[in-house]
Amino acid sequence: MIGDLVKANRSCRRFHEGHPVELKTMEELVDLARLSASGANLQPLKYILVCEPQFKILLVLAVGKPKEEIKIEAVGSDGSIRYWRDSEGVHHVPKRTLQEIIVASHTT
Ligand SMILES: Cc1cc2nc3c(=O)[nH]c(=O)nc-3n(C[C@H](O)[C@H](O)[C@H](O)COP(=O)(O)O)c2cc1C
């Protein structure tokens, strides 16, 4: 179900280098991206698929086996949405509450 996918989907910044992603898998992901929404249908993105770290990175979409724990947090009283990493390497991601982002509800 799409709700489960969204809830489980986190941005990872650490990956197991011993688990490279197959070129075919990356091609399949780009094929899905190809069918996704695009402003004015411009489809401006093109890709260089790299399975080995041999290029200087300018702009990257990284995929791989996550090598980090990620925890969703409530936004604190200071309102900061900045993510942080604790001393044990756990990555914390504050998310605004539903009440904060639904400004109004109208129904018939
Ligand atoms: C359009 C876009 C650009 C992003 N750019 C970066 C980036 O340059 N560097 C990075 O570490 N994360 C980037 N992210 C990931 C966000 O920081 C991440 O989505 C946010 O911290 C919330 O974490 P989550 O994806 O686990 O919910 C980007 C996300 C989006 C949607």
The ligand as a Gaussian input file, in Angstrom:
#p B3LYP/6-31G(d) Opt

LIG

0 1
 C       13.897000      18.277000      -3.730000
 C       14.725000      17.677000      -2.611000
 C       16.071000      17.979000      -2.530000
 C       16.862000      17.415000      -1.503000
 N       18.196000      17.711000      -1.453000
 C       18.964000      17.138000      -0.513000
 C       20.370000      17.395000      -0.489000
 O       20.911000      18.129000      -1.313000
 N       21.114000      16.805000       0.488000
 C       20.547000      15.976000       1.404000
 O       21.288000      15.460000       2.259000
 N       19.227000      15.713000       1.417000
 C       18.429000      16.263000       0.472000
 N       17.080000      15.999000       0.432000
 C       16.512000      15.123000       1.447000
 C       15.829000      15.947000       2.522000
 O       16.785000      16.585000       3.336000
 C       14.973000      14.971000       3.347000
 O       13.866000      14.629000       2.546000
 C       14.514000      15.564000       4.660000
 O       15.594000      15.638000       5.536000
 C       13.425000      14.729000       5.322000
 O       13.887000      13.416000       5.540000
 P       13.088000      12.173000       4.958000
 O       13.257000      12.198000       3.447000
 O       13.718000      10.960000       5.596000
 O       11.650000      12.341000       5.353000
 C       16.271000      16.549000      -0.549000
 C       14.903000      16.252000      -0.652000
 C       14.150000      16.797000      -1.676000
 C       12.683000      16.434000      -1.776000

